[in-house]
Amino acid sequence: MIEILGWLSTAIVLVGFVFNAKGRYTWAMITWIVGDVGWITYDFLINNFSHLTLSLVIIAINVYGIINLKKQ
């Protein structure tokens, strides 16, 4: 079951890359956030705190990006 969460999170993050490639930047960042929340859950369950920290930082960067896009 845990492995399914990892693969699902990977698929969601990849969908975010497709949105990014199509210029749908806000959707890309939102999708990455959802995927990274999945990764955080996965990492917590397997005690992988280095990757969990990376996912938290990526979420913060995406929130910052969304805020900057809305200012434009």
Predicted model as a PDB file, atoms N, CA, C, CB and O in Angstrom, pLDDT in the B-factor column:
MODEL        1                                                                  
ATOM      1  N   MET A   1       0.825  -1.200   0.000  1.00 88.00           N  
ATOM      2  CA  MET A   1       0.000   0.000   0.000  1.00 88.00           C  
ATOM      3  C   MET A   1       0.868   1.262   0.000  1.00 88.00           C  
ATOM      4  CB  MET A   1      -0.938  -0.001   1.214  1.00 88.00           C  
ATOM      5  O   MET A   1       0.582   2.223  -0.714  1.00 88.00           O  
ATOM      6  N   ILE A   2       1.933   1.245   0.812  1.00 92.00           N  
ATOM      7  CA  ILE A   2       2.807   2.414   0.869  1.00 92.00           C  
ATOM      8  C   ILE A   2       3.465   2.652  -0.487  1.00 92.00           C  
ATOM      9  CB  ILE A   2       3.879   2.237   1.962  1.00 92.00           C  
ATOM     10  O   ILE A   2       3.609   3.796  -0.918  1.00 92.00           O  
ATOM     11  N   GLU A   3       3.864   1.573  -1.157  1.00 95.00           N  
ATOM     12  CA  GLU A   3       4.510   1.722  -2.461  1.00 95.00           C  
ATOM     13  C   GLU A   3       3.571   2.365  -3.478  1.00 95.00           C  
ATOM     14  CB  GLU A   3       4.984   0.362  -2.976  1.00 95.00           C  
ATOM     15  O   GLU A   3       4.014   3.131  -4.334  1.00 95.00           O  
ATOM     16  N   ILE A   4       2.284   2.059  -3.389  1.00 97.00           N  
ATOM     17  CA  ILE A   4       1.300   2.673  -4.283  1.00 97.00           C  
ATOM     18  C   ILE A   4       1.275   4.191  -4.071  1.00 97.00           C  
ATOM     19  CB  ILE A   4      -0.112   2.067  -4.043  1.00 97.00           C  
ATOM     20  O   ILE A   4       1.174   4.953  -5.033  1.00 97.00           O  
ATOM     21  N   LEU A   5       1.367   4.624  -2.818  1.00 97.00           N  
ATOM     22  CA  LEU A   5       1.403   6.055  -2.520  1.00 97.00           C  
ATOM     23  C   LEU A   5       2.613   6.718  -3.183  1.00 97.00           C  
ATOM     24  CB  LEU A   5       1.438   6.286  -0.996  1.00 97.00           C  
ATOM     25  O   LEU A   5       2.499   7.815  -3.731  1.00 97.00           O  
ATOM     26  N   GLY A   6       3.763   6.056  -3.134  1.00 96.00           N  
ATOM     27  CA  GLY A   6       4.960   6.594  -3.786  1.00 96.00           C  
ATOM     28  C   GLY A   6       4.785   6.722  -5.286  1.00 96.00           C  
ATOM     29  O   GLY A   6       5.136   7.748  -5.869  1.00 96.00           O  
ATOM     30  N   TRP A   7       4.240   5.681  -5.921  1.00 97.00           N  
ATOM     31  CA  TRP A   7       4.030   5.731  -7.374  1.00 97.00           C  
ATOM     32  C   TRP A   7       2.958   6.748  -7.757  1.00 97.00           C  
ATOM     33  CB  TRP A   7       3.641   4.346  -7.900  1.00 97.00           C  
ATOM     34  O   TRP A   7       3.094   7.439  -8.766  1.00 97.00           O  
ATOM     35  N   LEU A   8       1.901   6.846  -6.966  1.00 98.00           N  
ATOM     36  CA  LEU A   8       0.845   7.825  -7.239  1.00 98.00           C  
ATOM     37  C   LEU A   8       1.400   9.243  -7.116  1.00 98.00           C  
ATOM     38  CB  LEU A   8      -0.350   7.627  -6.271  1.00 98.00           C  
ATOM     39  O   LEU A   8       1.096  10.103  -7.942  1.00 98.00           O  
ATOM     40  N   SER A   9       2.202   9.483  -6.101  1.00 97.00           N  
ATOM     41  CA  SER A   9       2.818  10.801  -5.927  1.00 97.00           C  
ATOM     42  C   SER A   9       3.735  11.129  -7.097  1.00 97.00           C  
ATOM     43  CB  SER A   9       3.603  10.859  -4.608  1.00 97.00           C  
ATOM     44  O   SER A   9       3.771  12.266  -7.566  1.00 97.00           O  
ATOM     45  N   THR A  10       4.476  10.129  -7.564  1.00 97.00           N  
ATOM     46  CA  THR A  10       5.345  10.323  -8.729  1.00 97.00           C  
ATOM     47  C   THR A  10       4.520  10.704  -9.954  1.00 97.00           C  
ATOM     48  CB  THR A  10       6.164   9.047  -9.016  1.00 97.00           C  
ATOM     49  O   THR A  10       4.879  11.630 -10.682  1.00 97.00           O  
ATOM     50  N   ALA A  11       3.422   9.997 -10.180  1.00 98.00           N  
ATOM     51  CA  ALA A  11       2.565  10.280 -11.341  1.00 98.00           C  
ATOM     52  C   ALA A  11       1.995  11.694 -11.259  1.00 98.00           C  
ATOM     53  CB  ALA A  11       1.416   9.250 -11.432  1.00 98.00           C  
ATOM     54  O   ALA A  11       1.938  12.398 -12.267  1.00 98.00           O  
ATOM     55  N   ILE A  12       1.578  12.108 -10.076  1.00 98.00           N  
ATOM     56  CA  ILE A  12       1.009  13.453  -9.917  1.00 98.00           C  
ATOM     57  C   ILE A  12       2.061  14.512 -10.213  1.00 98.00           C  
ATOM     58  CB  ILE A  12       0.447  13.645  -8.492  1.00 98.00           C  
ATOM     59  O   ILE A  12       1.776  15.495 -10.898  1.00 98.00           O  
ATOM     60  N   VAL A  13       3.281  14.320  -9.701  1.00 97.00           N  
ATOM     61  CA  VAL A  13       4.359  15.275  -9.965  1.00 97.00           C  
ATOM     62  C   VAL A  13       4.657  15.337 -11.464  1.00 97.00           C  
ATOM     63  CB  VAL A  13       5.635  14.889  -9.178  1.00 97.00           C  
ATOM     64  O   VAL A  13       4.905  16.418 -11.999  1.00 97.00           O  
ATOM     65  N   LEU A  14       4.636  14.198 -12.140  1.00 98.00           N  
ATOM     66  CA  LEU A  14       4.874  14.181 -13.590  1.00 98.00           C  
ATOM     67  C   LEU A  14       3.786  14.932 -14.346  1.00 98.00           C  
ATOM     68  CB  LEU A  14       4.955  12.741 -14.097  1.00 98.00           C  
ATOM     69  O   LEU A  14       4.079  15.607 -15.333  1.00 98.00           O  
ATOM     70  N   VAL A  15       2.541  14.826 -13.904  1.00 98.00           N  
ATOM     71  CA  VAL A  15       1.456  15.605 -14.516  1.00 98.00           C  
ATOM     72  C   VAL A  15       1.748  17.097 -14.350  1.00 98.00           C  
ATOM     73  CB  VAL A  15       0.075  15.239 -13.876  1.00 98.00           C  
ATOM     74  O   VAL A  15       1.468  17.892 -15.248  1.00 98.00           O  
ATOM     75  N   GLY A  16       2.306  17.469 -13.212  1.00 97.00           N  
ATOM     76  CA  GLY A  16       2.698  18.862 -12.998  1.00 97.00           C  
ATOM     77  C   GLY A  16       3.724  19.321 -14.019  1.00 97.00           C  
ATOM     78  O   GLY A  16       3.669  20.460 -14.482  1.00 97.00           O  
ATOM     79  N   PHE A  17       4.659  18.450 -14.377  1.00 97.00           N  
ATOM     80  CA  PHE A  17       5.643  18.801 -15.404  1.00 97.00           C  
ATOM     81  C   PHE A  17       4.977  19.007 -16.765  1.00 97.00           C  
ATOM     82  CB  PHE A  17       6.716  17.709 -15.506  1.00 97.00           C  
ATOM     83  O   PHE A  17       5.407  19.859 -17.543  1.00 97.00           O  
ATOM     84  N   VAL A  18       3.944  18.241 -17.051  1.00 98.00           N  
ATOM     85  CA  VAL A  18       3.211  18.421 -18.309  1.00 98.00           C  
ATOM     86  C   VAL A  18       2.520  19.788 -18.305  1.00 98.00           C  
ATOM     87  CB  VAL A  18       2.166  17.277 -18.514  1.00 98.00           C  
ATOM     88  O   VAL A  18       2.583  20.519 -19.293  1.00 98.00           O  
ATOM     89  N   PHE A  19       1.862  20.129 -17.191  1.00 98.00           N  
ATOM     90  CA  PHE A  19       1.242  21.463 -17.090  1.00 98.00           C  
ATOM     91  C   PHE A  19       2.287  22.556 -17.292  1.00 98.00           C  
ATOM     92  CB  PHE A  19       0.546  21.641 -15.717  1.00 98.00           C  
ATOM     93  O   PHE A  19       2.039  23.532 -17.999  1.00 98.00           O  
ATOM     94  N   ASN A  20       3.446  22.394 -16.677  1.00 97.00           N  
ATOM     95  CA  ASN A  20       4.510  23.381 -16.806  1.00 97.00           C  
ATOM     96  C   ASN A  20       4.956  23.519 -18.258  1.00 97.00           C  
ATOM     97  CB  ASN A  20       5.699  22.999 -15.922  1.00 97.00           C  
ATOM     98  O   ASN A  20       5.160  24.632 -18.743  1.00 97.00           O  
ATOM     99  N   ALA A  21       5.106  22.399 -18.951  1.00 98.00           N  
ATOM    100  CA  ALA A  21       5.540  22.419 -20.350  1.00 98.00           C  
ATOM    101  C   ALA A  21       4.518  23.112 -21.248  1.00 98.00           C  
ATOM    102  CB  ALA A  21       5.782  20.995 -20.847  1.00 98.00           C  
ATOM    103  O   ALA A  21       4.871  23.683 -22.280  1.00 98.00           O  
ATOM    104  N   LYS A  22       3.245  23.057 -20.841  1.00 98.00           N  
ATOM    105  CA  LYS A  22       2.185  23.691 -21.629  1.00 98.00           C  
ATOM    106  C   LYS A  22       1.935  25.138 -21.215  1.00 98.00           C  
ATOM    107  CB  LYS A  22       0.901  22.898 -21.499  1.00 98.00           C  
ATOM    108  O   LYS A  22       1.011  25.779 -21.716  1.00 98.00           O  
ATOM    109  N   GLY A  23       2.768  25.659 -20.287  1.00 97.00           N  
ATOM    110  CA  GLY A  23       2.618  27.043 -19.867  1.00 97.00           C  
ATOM    111  C   GLY A  23       1.531  27.267 -18.836  1.00 97.00           C  
ATOM    112  O   GLY A  23       1.167  28.412 -18.569  1.00 97.00           O  
ATOM    113  N   ARG A  24       1.014  26.220 -18.261  1.00 97.00           N  
ATOM    114  CA  ARG A  24      -0.030  26.322 -17.223  1.00 97.00           C  
ATOM    115  C   ARG A  24       0.659  26.312 -15.856  1.00 97.00           C  
ATOM    116  CB  ARG A  24      -1.082  25.139 -17.336  1.00 97.00           C  
ATOM    117  O   ARG A  24       0.554  25.349 -15.097  1.00 97.00           O  
ATOM    118  N   TYR A  25       1.357  27.398 -15.567  1.00 95.00           N  
ATOM    119  CA  TYR A  25       2.268  27.432 -14.426  1.00 95.00           C  
ATOM    120  C   TYR A  25       1.577  27.292 -13.078  1.00 95.00           C  
ATOM    121  CB  TYR A  25       3.040  28.703 -14.446  1.00 95.00           C  
ATOM    122  O   TYR A  25       2.062  26.571 -12.206  1.00 95.00           O  
ATOM    123  N   THR A  26       0.451  27.970 -12.898  1.00 95.00           N  
ATOM    124  CA  THR A  26      -0.252  27.850 -11.620  1.00 95.00           C  
ATOM    125  C   THR A  26      -0.724  26.423 -11.403  1.00 95.00           C  
ATOM    126  CB  THR A  26      -1.444  28.818 -11.563  1.00 95.00           C  
ATOM    127  O   THR A  26      -0.584  25.878 -10.308  1.00 95.00           O  
ATOM    128  N   TRP A  27      -1.290  25.810 -12.453  1.00 97.00           N  
ATOM    129  CA  TRP A  27      -1.736  24.412 -12.331  1.00 97.00           C  
ATOM    130  C   TRP A  27      -0.556  23.481 -12.074  1.00 97.00           C  
ATOM    131  CB  TRP A  27      -2.484  23.971 -13.604  1.00 97.00           C  
ATOM    132  O   TRP A  27      -0.673  22.512 -11.324  1.00 97.00           O  
ATOM    133  N   ALA A  28       0.570  23.778 -12.697  1.00 97.00           N  
ATOM    134  CA  ALA A  28       1.767  22.960 -12.465  1.00 97.00           C  
ATOM    135  C   ALA A  28       2.160  23.017 -10.998  1.00 97.00           C  
ATOM    136  CB  ALA A  28       2.941  23.433 -13.354  1.00 97.00           C  
ATOM    137  O   ALA A  28       2.422  21.985 -10.381  1.00 97.00           O  
ATOM    138  N   MET A  29       2.202  24.218 -10.439  1.00 96.00           N  
ATOM    139  CA  MET A  29       2.617  24.358  -9.044  1.00 96.00           C  
ATOM    140  C   MET A  29       1.626  23.720  -8.082  1.00 96.00           C  
ATOM    141  CB  MET A  29       2.791  25.819  -8.699  1.00 96.00           C  
ATOM    142  O   MET A  29       2.025  23.095  -7.099  1.00 96.00           O  
ATOM    143  N   ILE A  30       0.339  23.874  -8.361  1.00 97.00           N  
ATOM    144  CA  ILE A  30      -0.671  23.235  -7.514  1.00 97.00           C  
ATOM    145  C   ILE A  30      -0.533  21.718  -7.580  1.00 97.00           C  
ATOM    146  CB  ILE A  30      -2.093  23.663  -7.942  1.00 97.00           C  
ATOM    147  O   ILE A  30      -0.613  21.037  -6.558  1.00 97.00           O  
ATOM    148  N   THR A  31      -0.328  21.199  -8.769  1.00 98.00           N  
ATOM    149  CA  THR A  31      -0.170  19.757  -8.937  1.00 98.00           C  
ATOM    150  C   THR A  31       1.081  19.263  -8.220  1.00 98.00           C  
ATOM    151  CB  THR A  31      -0.107  19.394 -10.425  1.00 98.00           C  
ATOM    152  O   THR A  31       1.064  18.209  -7.584  1.00 98.00           O  
ATOM    153  N   TRP A  32       2.170  20.029  -8.326  1.00 97.00           N  
ATOM    154  CA  TRP A  32       3.393  19.648  -7.609  1.00 97.00           C  
ATOM    155  C   TRP A  32       3.169  19.648  -6.104  1.00 97.00           C  
ATOM    156  CB  TRP A  32       4.543  20.598  -7.966  1.00 97.00           C  
ATOM    157  O   TRP A  32       3.677  18.771  -5.404  1.00 97.00           O  
ATOM    158  N   ILE A  33       2.416  20.619  -5.597  1.00 97.00           N  
ATOM    159  CA  ILE A  33       2.128  20.659  -4.164  1.00 97.00           C  
ATOM    160  C   ILE A  33       1.377  19.400  -3.738  1.00 97.00           C  
ATOM    161  CB  ILE A  33       1.309  21.919  -3.809  1.00 97.00           C  
ATOM    162  O   ILE A  33       1.716  18.783  -2.729  1.00 97.00           O  
ATOM    163  N   VAL A  34       0.359  19.022  -4.506  1.00 98.00           N  
ATOM    164  CA  VAL A  34      -0.410  17.813  -4.178  1.00 98.00           C  
ATOM    165  C   VAL A  34       0.500  16.585  -4.207  1.00 98.00           C  
ATOM    166  CB  VAL A  34      -1.593  17.629  -5.167  1.00 98.00           C  
ATOM    167  O   VAL A  34       0.449  15.748  -3.306  1.00 98.00           O  
ATOM    168  N   GLY A  35       1.326  16.484  -5.237  1.00 98.00           N  
ATOM    169  CA  GLY A  35       2.254  15.357  -5.322  1.00 98.00           C  
ATOM    170  C   GLY A  35       3.245  15.346  -4.172  1.00 98.00           C  
ATOM    171  O   GLY A  35       3.566  14.288  -3.631  1.00 98.00           O  
ATOM    172  N   ASP A  36       3.727  16.519  -3.800  1.00 98.00           N  
ATOM    173  CA  ASP A  36       4.689  16.595  -2.699  1.00 98.00           C  
ATOM    174  C   ASP A  36       4.048  16.288  -1.343  1.00 98.00           C  
ATOM    175  CB  ASP A  36       5.326  17.975  -2.663  1.00 98.00           C  
ATOM    176  O   ASP A  36       4.716  15.753  -0.458  1.00 98.00           O  
ATOM    177  N   VAL A  37       2.779  16.614  -1.168  1.00 98.00           N  
ATOM    178  CA  VAL A  37       2.084  16.208   0.059  1.00 98.00           C  
ATOM    179  C   VAL A  37       2.042  14.679   0.124  1.00 98.00           C  
ATOM    180  CB  VAL A  37       0.635  16.808   0.112  1.00 98.00           C  
ATOM    181  O   VAL A  37       2.220  14.091   1.191  1.00 98.00           O  
ATOM    182  N   GLY A  38       1.807  14.048  -1.019  1.00 98.00           N  
ATOM    183  CA  GLY A  38       1.862  12.588  -1.070  1.00 98.00           C  
ATOM    184  C   GLY A  38       3.245  12.071  -0.713  1.00 98.00           C  
ATOM    185  O   GLY A  38       3.375  11.095   0.026  1.00 98.00           O  
ATOM    186  N   TRP A  39       4.285  12.728  -1.239  1.00 97.00           N  
ATOM    187  CA  TRP A  39       5.658  12.332  -0.926  1.00 97.00           C  
ATOM    188  C   TRP A  39       5.972  12.533   0.542  1.00 97.00           C  
ATOM    189  CB  TRP A  39       6.643  13.115  -1.776  1.00 97.00           C  
ATOM    190  O   TRP A  39       6.657  11.707   1.144  1.00 97.00           O  
ATOM    191  N   ILE A  40       5.485  13.616   1.130  1.00 98.00           N  
ATOM    192  CA  ILE A  40       5.721  13.855   2.560  1.00 98.00           C  
ATOM    193  C   ILE A  40       5.104  12.724   3.387  1.00 98.00           C  
ATOM    194  CB  ILE A  40       5.129  15.231   2.993  1.00 98.00           C  
ATOM    195  O   ILE A  40       5.728  12.208   4.315  1.00 98.00           O  
ATOM    196  N   THR A  41       3.893  12.353   3.043  1.00 97.00           N  
ATOM    197  CA  THR A  41       3.226  11.253   3.747  1.00 97.00           C  
ATOM    198  C   THR A  41       4.025   9.966   3.582  1.00 97.00           C  
ATOM    199  CB  THR A  41       1.782  11.060   3.223  1.00 97.00           C  
ATOM    200  O   THR A  41       4.288   9.264   4.559  1.00 97.00           O  
ATOM    201  N   TYR A  42       4.409   9.661   2.355  1.00 98.00           N  
ATOM    202  CA  TYR A  42       5.203   8.466   2.058  1.00 98.00           C  
ATOM    203  C   TYR A  42       6.511   8.479   2.840  1.00 98.00           C  
ATOM    204  CB  TYR A  42       5.491   8.369   0.549  1.00 98.00           C  
ATOM    205  O   TYR A  42       6.867   7.492   3.485  1.00 98.00           O  
ATOM    206  N   ASP A  43       7.229   9.612   2.779  1.00 97.00           N  
ATOM    207  CA  ASP A  43       8.514   9.719   3.456  1.00 97.00           C  
ATOM    208  C   ASP A  43       8.379   9.573   4.964  1.00 97.00           C  
ATOM    209  CB  ASP A  43       9.166  11.041   3.127  1.00 97.00           C  
ATOM    210  O   ASP A  43       9.231   8.957   5.604  1.00 97.00           O  
ATOM    211  N   PHE A  44       7.320  10.131   5.538  1.00 97.00           N  
ATOM    212  CA  PHE A  44       7.086   9.991   6.967  1.00 97.00           C  
ATOM    213  C   PHE A  44       6.881   8.521   7.341  1.00 97.00           C  
ATOM    214  CB  PHE A  44       5.871  10.826   7.394  1.00 97.00           C  
ATOM    215  O   PHE A  44       7.410   8.042   8.344  1.00 97.00           O  
ATOM    216  N   LEU A  45       6.110   7.824   6.522  1.00 97.00           N  
ATOM    217  CA  LEU A  45       5.817   6.420   6.809  1.00 97.00           C  
ATOM    218  C   LEU A  45       7.052   5.516   6.716  1.00 97.00           C  
ATOM    219  CB  LEU A  45       4.755   5.920   5.857  1.00 97.00           C  
ATOM    220  O   LEU A  45       7.136   4.491   7.392  1.00 97.00           O  
ATOM    221  N   ILE A  46       8.006   5.912   5.871  1.00 97.00           N  
ATOM    222  CA  ILE A  46       9.222   5.091   5.739  1.00 97.00           C  
ATOM    223  C   ILE A  46      10.425   5.729   6.441  1.00 97.00           C  
ATOM    224  CB  ILE A  46       9.548   4.870   4.257  1.00 97.00           C  
ATOM    225  O   ILE A  46      11.556   5.269   6.286  1.00 97.00           O  
ATOM    226  N   ASN A  47      10.175   6.792   7.215  1.00 98.00           N  
ATOM    227  CA  ASN A  47      11.239   7.484   7.966  1.00 98.00           C  
ATOM    228  C   ASN A  47      12.351   8.029   7.077  1.00 98.00           C  
ATOM    229  CB  ASN A  47      11.839   6.544   8.984  1.00 98.00           C  
ATOM    230  O   ASN A  47      13.531   7.919   7.412  1.00 98.00           O  
ATOM    231  N   ASN A  48      11.976   8.613   5.949  1.00 97.00           N  
ATOM    232  CA  ASN A  48      12.950   9.214   5.028  1.00 97.00           C  
ATOM    233  C   ASN A  48      12.853  10.737   5.178  1.00 97.00           C  
ATOM    234  CB  ASN A  48      12.687   8.764   3.526  1.00 97.00           C  
ATOM    235  O   ASN A  48      12.242  11.416   4.354  1.00 97.00           O  
ATOM    236  N   PHE A  49      13.462  11.251   6.235  1.00 98.00           N  
ATOM    237  CA  PHE A  49      13.261  12.652   6.591  1.00 98.00           C  
ATOM    238  C   PHE A  49      14.051  13.623   5.718  1.00 98.00           C  
ATOM    239  CB  PHE A  49      13.635  12.861   8.024  1.00 98.00           C  
ATOM    240  O   PHE A  49      13.700  14.801   5.649  1.00 98.00           O  
ATOM    241  N   SER A  50      15.096  13.166   5.057  1.00 98.00           N  
ATOM    242  CA  SER A  50      15.821  14.063   4.155  1.00 98.00           C  
ATOM    243  C   SER A  50      14.954  14.409   2.945  1.00 98.00           C  
ATOM    244  CB  SER A  50      17.152  13.418   3.696  1.00 98.00           C  
ATOM    245  O   SER A  50      14.898  15.572   2.546  1.00 98.00           O  
ATOM    246  N   HIS A  51      14.283  13.432   2.361  1.00 97.00           N  
ATOM    247  CA  HIS A  51      13.410  13.693   1.213  1.00 97.00           C  
ATOM    248  C   HIS A  51      12.149  14.417   1.656  1.00 97.00           C  
ATOM    249  CB  HIS A  51      13.044  12.381   0.498  1.00 97.00           C  
ATOM    250  O   HIS A  51      11.623  15.246   0.914  1.00 97.00           O  
ATOM    251  N   LEU A  52      11.656  14.119   2.848  1.00 97.00           N  
ATOM    252  CA  LEU A  52      10.502  14.827   3.388  1.00 97.00           C  
ATOM    253  C   LEU A  52      10.816  16.322   3.482  1.00 97.00           C  
ATOM    254  CB  LEU A  52      10.109  14.259   4.778  1.00 97.00           C  
ATOM    255  O   LEU A  52       9.983  17.159   3.135  1.00 97.00           O  
ATOM    256  N   THR A  53      12.017  16.647   3.951  1.00 98.00           N  
ATOM    257  CA  THR A  53      12.430  18.049   4.050  1.00 98.00           C  
ATOM    258  C   THR A  53      12.498  18.690   2.672  1.00 98.00           C  
ATOM    259  CB  THR A  53      13.791  18.162   4.752  1.00 98.00           C  
ATOM    260  O   THR A  53      12.059  19.826   2.492  1.00 98.00           O  
ATOM    261  N   LEU A  54      13.043  17.970   1.702  1.00 97.00           N  
ATOM    262  CA  LEU A  54      13.096  18.471   0.329  1.00 97.00           C  
ATOM    263  C   LEU A  54      11.687  18.779  -0.178  1.00 97.00           C  
ATOM    264  CB  LEU A  54      13.789  17.446  -0.598  1.00 97.00           C  
ATOM    265  O   LEU A  54      11.466  19.827  -0.784  1.00 97.00           O  
ATOM    266  N   SER A  55      10.750  17.891   0.060  1.00 97.00           N  
ATOM    267  CA  SER A  55       9.376  18.101  -0.393  1.00 97.00           C  
ATOM    268  C   SER A  55       8.751  19.327   0.272  1.00 97.00           C  
ATOM    269  CB  SER A  55       8.529  16.861  -0.105  1.00 97.00           C  
ATOM    270  O   SER A  55       8.018  20.074  -0.376  1.00 97.00           O  
ATOM    271  N   LEU A  56       9.035  19.538   1.553  1.00 98.00           N  
ATOM    272  CA  LEU A  56       8.528  20.734   2.234  1.00 98.00           C  
ATOM    273  C   LEU A  56       9.089  22.009   1.610  1.00 98.00           C  
ATOM    274  CB  LEU A  56       8.878  20.686   3.725  1.00 98.00           C  
ATOM    275  O   LEU A  56       8.365  22.988   1.428  1.00 98.00           O  
ATOM    276  N   VAL A  57      10.380  21.995   1.284  1.00 98.00           N  
ATOM    277  CA  VAL A  57      11.002  23.162   0.656  1.00 98.00           C  
ATOM    278  C   VAL A  57      10.404  23.403  -0.726  1.00 98.00           C  
ATOM    279  CB  VAL A  57      12.531  22.975   0.551  1.00 98.00           C  
ATOM    280  O   VAL A  57      10.148  24.548  -1.099  1.00 98.00           O  
ATOM    281  N   ILE A  58      10.181  22.338  -1.483  1.00 97.00           N  
ATOM    282  CA  ILE A  58       9.585  22.471  -2.817  1.00 97.00           C  
ATOM    283  C   ILE A  58       8.176  23.054  -2.717  1.00 97.00           C  
ATOM    284  CB  ILE A  58       9.548  21.100  -3.535  1.00 97.00           C  
ATOM    285  O   ILE A  58       7.792  23.886  -3.539  1.00 97.00           O  
ATOM    286  N   ILE A  59       7.406  22.627  -1.723  1.00 97.00           N  
ATOM    287  CA  ILE A  59       6.074  23.199  -1.525  1.00 97.00           C  
ATOM    288  C   ILE A  59       6.185  24.702  -1.248  1.00 97.00           C  
ATOM    289  CB  ILE A  59       5.339  22.483  -0.358  1.00 97.00           C  
ATOM    290  O   ILE A  59       5.433  25.496  -1.812  1.00 97.00           O  
ATOM    291  N   ALA A  60       7.116  25.085  -0.387  1.00 98.00           N  
ATOM    292  CA  ALA A  60       7.295  26.505  -0.079  1.00 98.00           C  
ATOM    293  C   ALA A  60       7.667  27.299  -1.333  1.00 98.00           C  
ATOM    294  CB  ALA A  60       8.376  26.685   1.000  1.00 98.00           C  
ATOM    295  O   ALA A  60       7.163  28.402  -1.540  1.00 98.00           O  
ATOM    296  N   ILE A  61       8.538  26.746  -2.162  1.00 97.00           N  
ATOM    297  CA  ILE A  61       8.926  27.417  -3.410  1.00 97.00           C  
ATOM    298  C   ILE A  61       7.720  27.545  -4.340  1.00 97.00           C  
ATOM    299  CB  ILE A  61      10.069  26.643  -4.117  1.00 97.00           C  
ATOM    300  O   ILE A  61       7.544  28.583  -4.978  1.00 97.00           O  
ATOM    301  N   ASN A  62       6.898  26.520  -4.426  1.00 96.00           N  
ATOM    302  CA  ASN A  62       5.713  26.574  -5.281  1.00 96.00           C  
ATOM    303  C   ASN A  62       4.698  27.585  -4.776  1.00 96.00           C  
ATOM    304  CB  ASN A  62       5.068  25.202  -5.374  1.00 96.00           C  
ATOM    305  O   ASN A  62       4.086  28.292  -5.577  1.00 96.00           O  
ATOM    306  N   VAL A  63       4.504  27.671  -3.465  1.00 97.00           N  
ATOM    307  CA  VAL A  63       3.593  28.674  -2.907  1.00 97.00           C  
ATOM    308  C   VAL A  63       4.124  30.070  -3.231  1.00 97.00           C  
ATOM    309  CB  VAL A  63       3.432  28.489  -1.362  1.00 97.00           C  
ATOM    310  O   VAL A  63       3.358  30.954  -3.616  1.00 97.00           O  
ATOM    311  N   TYR A  64       5.419  30.267  -3.078  1.00 97.00           N  
ATOM    312  CA  TYR A  64       6.045  31.541  -3.432  1.00 97.00           C  
ATOM    313  C   TYR A  64       5.827  31.858  -4.921  1.00 97.00           C  
ATOM    314  CB  TYR A  64       7.558  31.504  -3.106  1.00 97.00           C  
ATOM    315  O   TYR A  64       5.536  33.001  -5.274  1.00 97.00           O  
ATOM    316  N   GLY A  65       5.967  30.859  -5.779  1.00 94.00           N  
ATOM    317  CA  GLY A  65       5.746  31.044  -7.211  1.00 94.00           C  
ATOM    318  C   GLY A  65       4.304  31.422  -7.533  1.00 94.00           C  
ATOM    319  O   GLY A  65       4.056  32.288  -8.371  1.00 94.00           O  
ATOM    320  N   ILE A  66       3.359  30.771  -6.866  1.00 95.00           N  
ATOM    321  CA  ILE A  66       1.949  31.083  -7.091  1.00 95.00           C  
ATOM    322  C   ILE A  66       1.655  32.526  -6.670  1.00 95.00           C  
ATOM    323  CB  ILE A  66       1.042  30.096  -6.314  1.00 95.00           C  
ATOM    324  O   ILE A  66       0.950  33.251  -7.372  1.00 95.00           O  
ATOM    325  N   ILE A  67       2.195  32.932  -5.534  1.00 96.00           N  
ATOM    326  CA  ILE A  67       2.000  34.308  -5.064  1.00 96.00           C  
ATOM    327  C   ILE A  67       2.575  35.300  -6.077  1.00 96.00           C  
ATOM    328  CB  ILE A  67       2.663  34.512  -3.676  1.00 96.00           C  
ATOM    329  O   ILE A  67       1.941  36.309  -6.388  1.00 96.00           O  
ATOM    330  N   ASN A  68       3.766  35.016  -6.589  1.00 95.00           N  
ATOM    331  CA  ASN A  68       4.366  35.914  -7.575  1.00 95.00           C  
ATOM    332  C   ASN A  68       3.569  35.963  -8.882  1.00 95.00           C  
ATOM    333  CB  ASN A  68       5.793  35.483  -7.863  1.00 95.00           C  
ATOM    334  O   ASN A  68       3.451  37.026  -9.492  1.00 95.00           O  
ATOM    335  N   LEU A  69       3.027  34.834  -9.314  1.00 93.00           N  
ATOM    336  CA  LEU A  69       2.210  34.824 -10.530  1.00 93.00           C  
ATOM    337  C   LEU A  69       0.943  35.663 -10.349  1.00 93.00           C  
ATOM    338  CB  LEU A  69       1.838  33.381 -10.911  1.00 93.00           C  
ATOM    339  O   LEU A  69       0.514  36.354 -11.273  1.00 93.00           O  
ATOM    340  N   LYS A  70       0.346  35.598  -9.153  1.00 93.00           N  
ATOM    341  CA  LYS A  70      -0.884  36.363  -8.906  1.00 93.00           C  
ATOM    342  C   LYS A  70      -0.611  37.857  -8.851  1.00 93.00           C  
ATOM    343  CB  LYS A  70      -1.539  35.912  -7.603  1.00 93.00           C  
ATOM    344  O   LYS A  70      -1.499  38.659  -9.141  1.00 93.00           O  
ATOM    345  N   LYS A  71       0.616  38.244  -8.479  1.00 92.00           N  
ATOM    346  CA  LYS A  71       0.965  39.660  -8.441  1.00 92.00           C  
ATOM    347  C   LYS A  71       1.088  40.242  -9.834  1.00 92.00           C  
ATOM    348  CB  LYS A  71       2.259  39.864  -7.683  1.00 92.00           C  
ATOM    349  O   LYS A  71       0.911  41.448 -10.009  1.00 92.00           O  
ATOM    350  N   GLN A  72       1.384  39.429 -10.821  1.00 86.00           N  
ATOM    351  CA  GLN A  72       1.598  39.919 -12.193  1.00 86.00           C  
ATOM    352  C   GLN A  72       0.301  40.244 -12.885  1.00 86.00           C  
ATOM    353  CB  GLN A  72       2.359  38.897 -13.010  1.00 86.00           C  
ATOM    354  O   GLN A  72       0.306  40.666 -14.041  1.00 86.00           O  
TER     355      GLN A  72                                                      
ENDMDL                                                                          
END                                                                             
